[in-house]
Amino acid sequence: MRPGQAFRQLLRSRSGLARRSLASSALALGTLLVLGCVPGAERREASAPPRWTSRAIPEAKGEIKEVDGQRVQIRYKDEVFSAITTNFERWPTYSYNDTRKFPPPNRTPMPAVKGDPRRGRELFMSRQKAPCTGCHLIPGDDVWPAGSVGPDLSVIGDRRLPDQYLFDFVWDARVFLPNPTMPPWGTSGILSPEETVHIVAFLQTLKGNPPFVPPPEKDPTRNPHTRPRVDRYWGDELDPANNPAILLAESGLAVWSAKGPSGKACADCHEGGLEKAMKGVATQYPKYLPAYRRVMSIEDYLTVHAPERTGQEMLAQSPAHLAMAILIKMQSNGMPVSVDVTSREARAAYERGRAVYYRRVGQRNHACADCHDPDRGAGRYAGARVLSVVQTGLTRHFPVWLTIPRAIWNIRTRFQFCMLPLGTNYLAADAAEYADLELYLTAFDNGKPMTVPGIR
């Protein structure tokens, strides 16, 4: 059977699949300003696996190089990555070898300057700073879309909070709360003491009596605390007319059948054809592989298994690599995820992944949990997006076609992109830390059907 015929038969034979919305938003914005968010206890970290030499394309390795006299991280050329040019190498990352710590909580003297509410509002709305409206609602038709991760601040001035209290809270909320979701804006260097004074002056003007100028948000479709949450429906995810990622999977059939320098192709070693040989395989990944002494996803395994058998290089995040990952995972569509988290090695990796999930990193001192735990930001609006809840499962649809930025991402690309809003450089796509994190997240998908590739 020719590759094109096999692919069409694959599409015809697929079963109906459950479609569940997964909000692709890991954008870590500043959150609770006054009420804060006190999460559950942080988890301990298990011992780290051996070092790993990345087998990814250059822009996926996360390397730091000197370009035109400046140290920069080599990142993807996609606009969503290239638009963030800051090199965050001074801030802690998720690397197991990174021993740096974010500065401890601190107070700083409140400058004896007169706060300018107009300037404070500009800072509150500034995308170069946060913007604060990504998590907080304030009055104004230009405040769109506002978030609901933090409390509505529309009448915070009526609470008659002391200026010093508000200043300290904005500067570093950790002086009041043990593990706040809101970044320590001053300690991180994002806000200066004078800028913080201006924001305090602005917050003190937000009062309901006398009446608002401008009036408070009364439109329930604009207010993030009342805005309806309508699941987007893109049609059949496995219809190539709806999902461009399906077409990439078809190119994977050519890779599957192509002989490498060793004279062998993937098809030569996997008897019974693609559908039979790969059926159910993806449901068990990520998993611990003794030969490599680490957890690996399908994508990780392809980077070592393909060259070992065919002699053909398959770098992580390359088009051929992504196409093969989609093609292999599609053979398990409709089958329940079943990753091992109970064996000794898998349990240790699961604990490491959970520690990564709760670890605070970057200039904003954020963790994955700040966006995806229900007692933090999960289920609420961060700007225009509802932050997904980790317990619902975040991985079984990946790789996915993202309508914005019109690209196909696997879960590792998603991890890497999440790092930049946190204010930290990303690790290599095939890093062991990301594999452990993926195992931890995939455990929440256990028992749920795979649907690859998704659309978001």
C-alpha positions as a Python dict, from the first residue, in 0.01 Angstrom:
ca = {
    (1, 'M'): (0, 0, 0),
    (2, 'R'): (137, 340, -95),
    (3, 'P'): (189, 603, 182),
    (4, 'G'): (-94, 821, 55),
    (5, 'Q'): (-338, 528, 54),
    (6, 'A'): (-228, 424, 403),
    (7, 'F'): (-286, 775, 529),
    (8, 'R'): (-633, 799, 379),
    (9, 'Q'): (-723, 460, 525),
    (10, 'L'): (-594, 581, 861),
    (11, 'L'): (-827, 882, 848),
    (12, 'R'): (-1125, 672, 740),
    (13, 'S'): (-1074, 415, 1015),
    (14, 'R'): (-1043, 650, 1308),
    (15, 'S'): (-1310, 629, 1575),
    (16, 'G'): (-1508, 918, 1723),
    (17, 'L'): (-1303, 1100, 1978),
    (18, 'A'): (-1381, 1302, 2286),
    (19, 'R'): (-1304, 1668, 2242),
    (20, 'R'): (-1232, 1869, 2546),
    (21, 'S'): (-1117, 2223, 2562),
    (22, 'L'): (-759, 2284, 2669),
    (23, 'A'): (-688, 2654, 2712),
    (24, 'S'): (-338, 2700, 2569),
    (25, 'S'): (-237, 2968, 2797),
    (26, 'A'): (55, 2949, 3016),
    (27, 'L'): (121, 3311, 3007),
    (28, 'A'): (242, 3392, 3359),
    (29, 'L'): (127, 3742, 3434),
    (30, 'G'): (130, 3933, 3764),
    (31, 'T'): (-162, 3820, 3977),
    (32, 'L'): (-310, 3891, 4315),
    (33, 'L'): (-246, 4247, 4425),
    (34, 'V'): (-431, 4268, 4752),
    (35, 'L'): (-588, 3934, 4837),
    (36, 'G'): (-296, 3732, 4706),
    (37, 'C'): (-304, 3355, 4674),
    (38, 'V'): (-163, 3115, 4930),
    (39, 'P'): (-112, 2775, 4761),
    (40, 'G'): (-64, 2434, 4908),
    (41, 'A'): (269, 2315, 5040),
    (42, 'E'): (561, 2308, 4798),
    (43, 'R'): (688, 1961, 4707),
    (44, 'R'): (1032, 1816, 4772),
    (45, 'E'): (1266, 1740, 4484),
    (46, 'A'): (1394, 1388, 4416),
    (47, 'S'): (1747, 1317, 4295),
    (48, 'A'): (1829, 1435, 3943),
    (49, 'P'): (1895, 1203, 3647),
    (50, 'P'): (2228, 1192, 3459),
    (51, 'R'): (2332, 1481, 3237),
    (52, 'W'): (2195, 1478, 2885),
    (53, 'T'): (2348, 1613, 2565),
    (54, 'S'): (2077, 1779, 2361),
    (55, 'R'): (1990, 1635, 2020),
    (56, 'A'): (1774, 1928, 1909),
    (57, 'I'): (1790, 2185, 1631),
    (58, 'P'): (2008, 2487, 1727),
    (59, 'E'): (1722, 2723, 1816),
    (60, 'A'): (1563, 2458, 2039),
    (61, 'K'): (1872, 2402, 2253),
    (62, 'G'): (1839, 2721, 2455),
    (63, 'E'): (2208, 2801, 2417),
    (64, 'I'): (2358, 3136, 2518),
    (65, 'K'): (2599, 3289, 2266),
    (66, 'E'): (2763, 3623, 2203),
    (67, 'V'): (2614, 3803, 1904),
    (68, 'D'): (2733, 4152, 1806),
    (69, 'G'): (2903, 4188, 2142),
    (70, 'Q'): (2595, 4092, 2343),
    (71, 'R'): (2508, 3766, 2517),
    (72, 'V'): (2175, 3635, 2386),
    (73, 'Q'): (1979, 3315, 2394),
    (74, 'I'): (1945, 3158, 2050),
    (75, 'R'): (1568, 3120, 2013),
    (76, 'Y'): (1317, 3015, 1750),
    (77, 'K'): (1264, 3258, 1465),
    (78, 'D'): (885, 3247, 1509),
    (79, 'E'): (759, 3595, 1598),
    (80, 'V'): (615, 3490, 1933),
    (81, 'F'): (965, 3384, 2039),
    (82, 'S'): (1179, 3640, 1859),
    (83, 'A'): (966, 3929, 1990),
    (84, 'I'): (1107, 3865, 2340),
    (85, 'T'): (1471, 3964, 2304),
    (86, 'T'): (1572, 3986, 2670),
    (87, 'N'): (1838, 3742, 2786),
    (88, 'F'): (1722, 3621, 3129),
    (89, 'E'): (2037, 3425, 3214),
    (90, 'R'): (2082, 3603, 3549),
    (91, 'W'): (1758, 3446, 3676),
    (92, 'P'): (1697, 3088, 3800),
    (93, 'T'): (1577, 2825, 3553),
    (94, 'Y'): (1429, 2476, 3584),
    (95, 'S'): (1769, 2316, 3525),
    (96, 'Y'): (1858, 2059, 3789),
    (97, 'N'): (2208, 2204, 3794),
    (98, 'D'): (2088, 2560, 3857),
    (99, 'T'): (2150, 2645, 4221),
    (100, 'R'): (2062, 3015, 4197),
    (101, 'K'): (1788, 3149, 4420),
    (102, 'F'): (1558, 3445, 4377),
    (103, 'P'): (1635, 3727, 4623),
    (104, 'P'): (1451, 3691, 4957),
    (105, 'P'): (1151, 3908, 5048),
    (106, 'N'): (1243, 4266, 5129),
    (107, 'R'): (1096, 4604, 5206),
    (108, 'T'): (1240, 4922, 5061),
    (109, 'P'): (1183, 5278, 5184),
    (110, 'M'): (890, 5452, 5018),
    (111, 'P'): (1030, 5758, 4834),
    (112, 'A'): (914, 6098, 4947),
    (113, 'V'): (777, 6189, 4605),
    (114, 'K'): (427, 6291, 4506),
    (115, 'G'): (253, 6010, 4321),
    (116, 'D'): (103, 6085, 3981),
    (117, 'P'): (-219, 5882, 3928),
    (118, 'R'): (-205, 5937, 3551),
    (119, 'R'): (147, 5796, 3534),
    (120, 'G'): (44, 5517, 3770),
    (121, 'R'): (-236, 5410, 3536),
    (122, 'E'): (5, 5408, 3242),
    (123, 'L'): (237, 5178, 3436),
    (124, 'F'): (-55, 4958, 3543),
    (125, 'M'): (-152, 4917, 3175),
    (126, 'S'): (202, 4887, 3037),
    (127, 'R'): (283, 4566, 2850),
    (128, 'Q'): (651, 4629, 2912),
    (129, 'K'): (583, 4593, 3285),
    (130, 'A'): (312, 4323, 3298),
    (131, 'P'): (37, 4452, 3229),
    (132, 'C'): (-142, 4440, 3564),
    (133, 'T'): (-473, 4432, 3376),
    (134, 'G'): (-383, 4079, 3266),
    (135, 'C'): (-499, 3975, 3612),
    (136, 'H'): (-696, 4271, 3754),
    (137, 'L'): (-1004, 4462, 3644),
    (138, 'I'): (-1003, 4840, 3670),
    (139, 'P'): (-1249, 5095, 3521),
    (140, 'G'): (-1211, 5207, 3161),
    (141, 'D'): (-1319, 5115, 2810),
    (142, 'D'): (-953, 5070, 2717),
    (143, 'V'): (-913, 4795, 2976),
    (144, 'W'): (-975, 4496, 2751),
    (145, 'P'): (-936, 4215, 2795),
    (146, 'A'): (-888, 4231, 3171),
    (147, 'G'): (-813, 3923, 3379),
    (148, 'S'): (-972, 3772, 3686),
    (149, 'V'): (-677, 3586, 3839),
    (150, 'G'): (-644, 3870, 4086),
    (151, 'P'): (-923, 4060, 4261),
    (152, 'D'): (-1128, 4334, 4100),
    (153, 'L'): (-955, 4658, 4196),
    (154, 'S'): (-1227, 4892, 4070),
    (155, 'V'): (-1302, 5026, 4419),
    (156, 'I'): (-981, 4949, 4606),
    (157, 'G'): (-951, 5318, 4699),
    (158, 'D'): (-1266, 5282, 4913),
    (159, 'R'): (-1082, 5039, 5139),
    (160, 'R'): (-870, 5327, 5273),
    (161, 'L'): (-558, 5111, 5279),
    (162, 'P'): (-244, 5300, 5389),
    (163, 'D'): (-14, 5407, 5110),
    (164, 'Q'): (275, 5228, 5280),
    (165, 'Y'): (79, 4901, 5287),
    (166, 'L'): (-5, 4921, 4916),
    (167, 'F'): (353, 5019, 4835),
    (168, 'D'): (493, 4717, 5023),
    (169, 'F'): (238, 4485, 4865),
    (170, 'V'): (318, 4592, 4511),
    (171, 'W'): (691, 4601, 4580),
    (172, 'D'): (708, 4248, 4724),
    (173, 'A'): (390, 4073, 4839),
    (174, 'R'): (603, 3802, 5002),
    (175, 'V'): (644, 4026, 5306),
    (176, 'F'): (274, 3954, 5378),
    (177, 'L'): (211, 3615, 5214),
    (178, 'P'): (428, 3300, 5216),
    (179, 'N'): (383, 3201, 4849),
    (180, 'P'): (192, 3472, 4661),
    (181, 'T'): (116, 3433, 4294),
    (182, 'M'): (180, 3803, 4233),
    (183, 'P'): (540, 3870, 4128),
    (184, 'P'): (763, 4078, 4357),
    (185, 'W'): (766, 4370, 4116),
    (186, 'G'): (1019, 4578, 4303),
    (187, 'T'): (1259, 4308, 4419),
    (188, 'S'): (1270, 4174, 4062),
    (189, 'G'): (1372, 4515, 3930),
    (190, 'I'): (1066, 4546, 3704),
    (191, 'L'): (934, 4848, 3898),
    (192, 'S'): (1141, 5124, 4059),
    (193, 'P'): (1043, 5273, 4397),
    (194, 'E'): (920, 5590, 4223),
    (195, 'E'): (710, 5391, 3973),
    (196, 'T'): (556, 5196, 4260),
    (197, 'V'): (457, 5525, 4429),
    (198, 'H'): (277, 5631, 4110),
    (199, 'I'): (85, 5301, 4097),
    (200, 'V'): (-18, 5343, 4461),
    (201, 'A'): (-144, 5695, 4384),
    (202, 'F'): (-351, 5556, 4097),
    (203, 'L'): (-500, 5274, 4307),
    (204, 'Q'): (-608, 5522, 4573),
    (205, 'T'): (-820, 5705, 4312),
    (206, 'L'): (-1030, 5397, 4235),
    (207, 'K'): (-1340, 5470, 4437),
    (208, 'G'): (-1710, 5406, 4403),
    (209, 'N'): (-1811, 5711, 4603),
    (210, 'P'): (-1795, 5968, 4448),
    (211, 'P'): (-1895, 5795, 4123),
    (212, 'F'): (-1635, 5647, 3895),
    (213, 'V'): (-1473, 5853, 3626),
    (214, 'P'): (-1486, 5656, 3398),
    (215, 'P'): (-1778, 5442, 3517),
    (216, 'P'): (-1724, 5086, 3645),
    (217, 'E'): (-1750, 4789, 3410),
    (218, 'K'): (-2116, 4690, 3392),
    (219, 'D'): (-2109, 4483, 3073),
    (220, 'P'): (-2107, 4120, 3191),
    (221, 'T'): (-1944, 4006, 2867),
    (222, 'R'): (-1646, 4237, 2931),
    (223, 'N'): (-1614, 4182, 3304),
    (224, 'P'): (-1375, 3885, 3350),
    (225, 'H'): (-1555, 3784, 3670),
    (226, 'T'): (-1884, 3737, 3481),
    (227, 'R'): (-1763, 3682, 3123),
    (228, 'P'): (-1913, 3362, 2977),
    (229, 'R'): (-1669, 3082, 2908),
    (230, 'V'): (-1759, 2936, 2572),
    (231, 'D'): (-1556, 2642, 2447),
    (232, 'R'): (-1422, 2701, 2100),
    (233, 'Y'): (-1517, 2440, 1844),
    (234, 'W'): (-1294, 2398, 1542),
    (235, 'G'): (-1477, 2107, 1378),
    (236, 'D'): (-1326, 1763, 1333),
    (237, 'E'): (-970, 1783, 1465),
    (238, 'L'): (-867, 1494, 1240),
    (239, 'D'): (-1002, 1647, 922),
    (240, 'P'): (-712, 1787, 715),
    (241, 'A'): (-946, 2061, 592),
    (242, 'N'): (-962, 2188, 953),
    (243, 'N'): (-625, 2094, 1093),
    (244, 'P'): (-301, 2166, 902),
    (245, 'A'): (-113, 1934, 1139),
    (246, 'I'): (-280, 1637, 969),
    (247, 'L'): (-99, 1725, 647),
    (248, 'L'): (232, 1724, 832),
    (249, 'A'): (151, 1373, 954),
    (250, 'E'): (117, 1260, 592),
    (251, 'S'): (475, 1373, 528),
    (252, 'G'): (569, 1156, 824),
    (253, 'L'): (466, 851, 622),
    (254, 'A'): (746, 926, 378),
    (255, 'V'): (994, 949, 669),
    (256, 'W'): (861, 618, 805),
    (257, 'S'): (931, 444, 474),
    (258, 'A'): (1259, 615, 377),
    (259, 'K'): (1578, 411, 414),
    (260, 'G'): (1863, 581, 599),
    (261, 'P'): (2241, 542, 561),
    (262, 'S'): (2221, 204, 736),
    (263, 'G'): (2002, 75, 456),
    (264, 'K'): (1702, 40, 687),
    (265, 'A'): (1379, 233, 731),
    (266, 'C'): (1148, 249, 1032),
    (267, 'A'): (905, 31, 839),
    (268, 'D'): (1165, -247, 806),
    (269, 'C'): (1185, -305, 1182),
    (270, 'H'): (819, -263, 1276),
    (271, 'E'): (626, -552, 1126),
    (272, 'G'): (258, -544, 1047),
    (273, 'G'): (251, -190, 914),
    (274, 'L'): (228, 144, 1088),
    (275, 'E'): (-125, 105, 1226),
    (276, 'K'): (-56, -232, 1389),
    (277, 'A'): (302, -171, 1503),
    (278, 'M'): (238, 168, 1663),
    (279, 'K'): (-112, 111, 1799),
    (280, 'G'): (-120, 194, 2170),
    (281, 'V'): (252, 277, 2189),
    (282, 'A'): (207, 649, 2255),
    (283, 'T'): (-31, 590, 2545),
    (284, 'Q'): (266, 470, 2755),
    (285, 'Y'): (489, 773, 2701),
    (286, 'P'): (665, 951, 2863),
    (287, 'K'): (826, 657, 3038),
    (288, 'Y'): (1153, 558, 3200),
    (289, 'L'): (1391, 386, 2959),
    (290, 'P'): (1675, 198, 3136),
    (291, 'A'): (1902, 213, 2829),
    (292, 'Y'): (1917, 592, 2857),
    (293, 'R'): (1868, 615, 3235),
    (294, 'R'): (1600, 882, 3202),
    (295, 'V'): (1237, 944, 3124),
    (296, 'M'): (1164, 999, 2756),
    (297, 'S'): (867, 1111, 2555),
    (298, 'I'): (799, 978, 2207),
    (299, 'E'): (977, 1287, 2076),
    (300, 'D'): (1282, 1230, 2298),
    (301, 'Y'): (1306, 866, 2198),
    (302, 'L'): (1291, 943, 1827),
    (303, 'T'): (1607, 1156, 1855),
    (304, 'V'): (1813, 852, 1963),
    (305, 'H'): (1623, 553, 1825),
    (306, 'A'): (1595, 672, 1463),
    (307, 'P'): (1969, 734, 1410),
    (308, 'E'): (2061, 415, 1596),
    (309, 'R'): (1851, 201, 1361),
    (310, 'T'): (1845, 389, 1032),
    (311, 'G'): (2157, 602, 1060),
    (312, 'Q'): (1943, 905, 979),
    (313, 'E'): (1962, 1200, 1218),
    (314, 'M'): (1629, 1314, 1364),
    (315, 'L'): (1686, 1631, 1565),
    (316, 'A'): (1423, 1736, 1817),
    (317, 'Q'): (1186, 2004, 1682),
    (318, 'S'): (1287, 1947, 1319),
    (319, 'P'): (1000, 1908, 1067),
    (320, 'A'): (1069, 1535, 1019),
    (321, 'H'): (1080, 1485, 1395),
    (322, 'L'): (750, 1663, 1451),
    (323, 'A'): (583, 1481, 1160),
    (324, 'M'): (689, 1140, 1294),
    (325, 'A'): (571, 1225, 1646),
    (326, 'I'): (225, 1321, 1517),
    (327, 'L'): (205, 1014, 1294),
    (328, 'I'): (299, 771, 1572),
    (329, 'K'): (68, 931, 1828),
    (330, 'M'): (-226, 925, 1586),
    (331, 'Q'): (-218, 545, 1593),
    (332, 'S'): (-328, 562, 1958),
    (333, 'N'): (-611, 809, 1908),
    (334, 'G'): (-917, 718, 2111),
    (335, 'M'): (-714, 495, 2343),
    (336, 'P'): (-671, 593, 2710),
    (337, 'V'): (-342, 738, 2829),
    (338, 'S'): (-164, 491, 3057),
    (339, 'V'): (173, 618, 3176),
    (340, 'D'): (360, 442, 3456),
    (341, 'V'): (406, 645, 3773),
    (342, 'T'): (436, 356, 4020),
    (343, 'S'): (763, 176, 3942),
    (344, 'R'): (1067, 292, 4138),
    (345, 'E'): (1229, 484, 3852),
    (346, 'A'): (901, 630, 3727),
    (347, 'R'): (800, 738, 4075),
    (348, 'A'): (1132, 918, 4125),
    (349, 'A'): (1090, 1095, 3791),
    (350, 'Y'): (730, 1184, 3879),
    (351, 'E'): (850, 1345, 4203),
    (352, 'R'): (1116, 1538, 4015),
    (353, 'G'): (853, 1655, 3766),
    (354, 'R'): (623, 1764, 4046),
    (355, 'A'): (911, 1957, 4203),
    (356, 'V'): (972, 2132, 3869),
    (357, 'Y'): (602, 2216, 3847),
    (358, 'Y'): (608, 2389, 4186),
    (359, 'R'): (954, 2544, 4156),
    (360, 'R'): (965, 2924, 4132),
    (361, 'V'): (1193, 3056, 3859),
    (362, 'G'): (1273, 3362, 3653),
    (363, 'Q'): (1254, 3733, 3704),
    (364, 'R'): (889, 3704, 3808),
    (365, 'N'): (953, 3427, 4060),
    (366, 'H'): (674, 3218, 3911),
    (367, 'A'): (596, 2845, 3896),
    (368, 'C'): (384, 2641, 3656),
    (369, 'A'): (145, 2594, 3948),
    (370, 'D'): (74, 2967, 3962),
    (371, 'C'): (-121, 2937, 3639),
    (372, 'H'): (-251, 2581, 3651),
    (373, 'D'): (-340, 2496, 4012),
    (374, 'P'): (-706, 2558, 4109),
    (375, 'D'): (-605, 2737, 4431),
    (376, 'R'): (-402, 2982, 4225),
    (377, 'G'): (-484, 3107, 3875),
    (378, 'A'): (-634, 2801, 3705),
    (379, 'G'): (-986, 2837, 3568),
    (380, 'R'): (-965, 3216, 3566),
    (381, 'Y'): (-900, 3468, 3293),
    (382, 'A'): (-544, 3584, 3231),
    (383, 'G'): (-621, 3855, 2981),
    (384, 'A'): (-829, 3693, 2708),
    (385, 'R'): (-749, 3332, 2797),
    (386, 'V'): (-881, 3103, 3064),
    (387, 'L'): (-590, 2932, 3237),
    (388, 'S'): (-622, 2555, 3209),
    (389, 'V'): (-658, 2337, 3519),
    (390, 'V'): (-383, 2078, 3556),
    (391, 'Q'): (-619, 1812, 3693),
    (392, 'T'): (-816, 1808, 3366),
    (393, 'G'): (-506, 1696, 3177),
    (394, 'L'): (-291, 1917, 2958),
    (395, 'T'): (-91, 1685, 2732),
    (396, 'R'): (-303, 1431, 2544),
    (397, 'H'): (-378, 1666, 2252),
    (398, 'F'): (-15, 1753, 2173),
    (399, 'P'): (125, 1818, 1918),
    (400, 'V'): (-140, 2077, 1835),
    (401, 'W'): (-212, 2327, 1562),
    (402, 'L'): (-221, 2670, 1726),
    (403, 'T'): (-445, 2917, 1545),
    (404, 'I'): (-225, 3184, 1702),
    (405, 'P'): (63, 3185, 1605),
    (406, 'R'): (-42, 2956, 1316),
    (407, 'A'): (213, 2689, 1395),
    (408, 'I'): (236, 2328, 1510),
    (409, 'W'): (379, 2292, 1858),
    (410, 'N'): (450, 1987, 2066),
    (411, 'I'): (430, 2009, 2443),
    (412, 'R'): (800, 2098, 2468),
    (413, 'T'): (758, 2404, 2248),
    (414, 'R'): (473, 2502, 2479),
    (415, 'F'): (702, 2459, 2782),
    (416, 'Q'): (973, 2667, 2618),
    (417, 'F'): (735, 2948, 2530),
    (418, 'C'): (598, 2954, 2884),
    (419, 'M'): (948, 3023, 3015),
    (420, 'L'): (981, 3363, 2850),
    (421, 'P'): (685, 3537, 3020),
    (422, 'L'): (821, 3394, 3346),
    (423, 'G'): (1138, 3591, 3280),
    (424, 'T'): (1365, 3289, 3244),
    (425, 'N'): (1556, 3136, 2955),
    (426, 'Y'): (1419, 2806, 2831),
    (427, 'L'): (1602, 2473, 2843),
    (428, 'A'): (1668, 2245, 2548),
    (429, 'A'): (1349, 2091, 2409),
    (430, 'D'): (1474, 1740, 2494),
    (431, 'A'): (1599, 1830, 2842),
    (432, 'A'): (1548, 1569, 3112),
    (433, 'E'): (1379, 1833, 3331),
    (434, 'Y'): (1107, 1883, 3072),
    (435, 'A'): (1064, 1507, 3034),
    (436, 'D'): (1006, 1469, 3408),
    (437, 'L'): (763, 1761, 3404),
    (438, 'E'): (579, 1607, 3109),
    (439, 'L'): (548, 1277, 3296),
    (440, 'Y'): (400, 1456, 3598),
    (441, 'L'): (148, 1642, 3380),
    (442, 'T'): (62, 1337, 3169),
    (443, 'A'): (-27, 1144, 3484),
    (444, 'F'): (-335, 1369, 3508),
    (445, 'D'): (-433, 1246, 3161),
    (446, 'N'): (-426, 879, 3263),
    (447, 'G'): (-752, 714, 3158),
    (448, 'K'): (-843, 995, 2916),
    (449, 'P'): (-844, 932, 2538),
    (450, 'M'): (-567, 1063, 2317),
    (451, 'T'): (-666, 1315, 2049),
    (452, 'V'): (-364, 1401, 1833),
    (453, 'P'): (-313, 1645, 1673),
    (454, 'G'): (-531, 1894, 1856),
    (455, 'I'): (-640, 2244, 1756),
    (456, 'R'): (-616, 2540, 1989),
}
